[in-house]
């Protein structure tokens, strides 16, 4: 199983009904899944935590811009397809 994730410079600790428990590189995390989004985001801090434990061959820099629900900007630094355990 895999999920396409965008790596963002800022992470939010969200709590809502769209939370799922996942394990990536043997690290347990709670993800908030936006089923209407093209991709889901992870924080840059989490990416840095797992980057030495995963295959980075599908990581690429990203020049896309994302807007939040309140019209804020997200600084996206890359795209990666992460394996879920």
N, C-alpha and C positions, 0 to 999 in steps of 0.2 A: 504494500500500500504506500502511496506517496501523496504529498500535497505540495502544490506550488506556493511558495512563500516569498514575499518581498521583505527585504531587510531594511528596517527603518531606523533612523537615529534616535527616535524617542519611543518608549514603551509605556503603555498604560496598564494599570492593574484593574481590569474590568471584571465585574461580577454580574452575570445575567444568565438567562435560561439557555443560551446558545453555547455554554461551556462544555468542553469535552476533555477527558483525560487522555493525554498522548505520551508516548515515550519516544524520544529521539536521542540516538547515541547513548542509550541506557540512562537518560536523564528524564525523570517524570516531570511533566508540565501540564498546566491547564490552559487550553486554547479556547478562545472565543471565535467561533466560526460564523462568518457573515455569508450566508448561503446566497445572497444576491450579489456578492462581489466577484470580480474576475479572479481575485487572488486574496489570500489572507496574509497578514503582516506578522512579523516577529521583530522584537527589539534588536538593535545592534548589539546590545550586551549579551543577549541569548545567543546570537550568531557567533560572537566571539567565544562564548563558553563551549560551543560544540564544533567549531571550525577545525580543530585538530583531531576530532573523532569521526569525521564524516568525509566522504568523497566530494571534493570540491570541483571535480571536472565539469560539472554543469552550472557552476557559479558564473555569473556575468555581471558586469557593471550595468547600471540602469540610468537612463536619462529621462525617465518618465516622472511626471509630477502627480501627486495624489492630493486630493482635498478631503478634509474631514467633514462630518455631518454639519459642523458649525462653521464651515467655509475656511478652516485653517489649512495650512500647508504642511505636508509631511516630506521630510528630506529622505528620499529613497536612495540607498547606496548600492543595491544590487538585487539580483533575482537568483533563486536557487530552488531546486526540486528536492525536498527533504524526505528521506525514508522514515516512515512511521513504524514503530515496533508494536 
